Every structure is written in structure tokens, then in C-alpha cells.
Amino acid sequence: EVQLQASGGGLVQAGGSLRLSCVISGFTLDDYIIGWFRQATGKEREGVSCIASSADVTYYEESVKGRFTISSDIAKNTVYLQMNSLKPEDTAVYYCAAVRLDRGWVGFFRHDMDSWGKGTQVTVSS
């Protein structure tokens, strides 16, 4: 059974940092693109970042470039999202999700992922 478990959210002051973790089970990172998405209250879900571990290729949404870093630990089957210089507008529920590599990046950009994990709340106070 494919499962993704996100953790690491919390309350932090503006300018602070958090590291989110997404532990994957039931499949290996090499075969999937893992994405981080977020949804703030009253707003549409947006794709924040994703990684194709097998090719070490990453993508970042414009508003998080230079502040967030996505990485993976294949041995631990875990993807991380290091979030620095957090802003109040980063407040949202963050989700990790997976799409098979052979479907390409379209799944991420269309939010048409194969599997989704439960979210973790990130709150940034001003």
C-alpha cells in the first residue's frame, strides 16, 4: 500500500525556519516525483516544490525560490522541505504527494498526483 506521511509543521515567527519531512512507504523514490503542495484557508491549493530523486531535478514555485530547499534521502525513503526566512503568507497546510515518474511533471503542475499524504499545518506569525 502506497502511503505518504508528512510531518514537521508548527508555529514559527516570521524569519524563522522549519523542516518538513515526507516519509514514503509502499514504493521507492527512484520511480516517483514527490511534490509539496500547500493550501491556505480560503485559497486554492498551490504546488510549492517537487523533486525527481533519480535525476536530482527540482522545481520551486516563484514565491519560495531562494528560501525553500527540497531534498531526498533515498535510503530513508524520505523527502524533506527545508523552509527558511518564513513569511506569514507561507501559513498553510502543507501536503506531500507522489506521481509516477513515467507520467512526467504534468501530474505535479496539474495537481493530478497518484497518492496524497495528510497535511501538516505551518503557521508563521508576524
Salt bridges, closest charged atoms under 4 A:
GLU46 OE2 - ARG38 NE 2.56
GLU62 OE1 - LYS65 NZ 3.20
ASP90 OD1 - ARG38 NH1 2.91
ASP90 OD2 - ARG67 NH1 2.71
ASP102 OD1 - ARG100 NE 3.62
ASP112 OD2 - ARG103 NH2 2.72
ASP114 OD2 - ARG100 NH1 3.35
ASP114 OD1 - ARG103 NH1 2.64
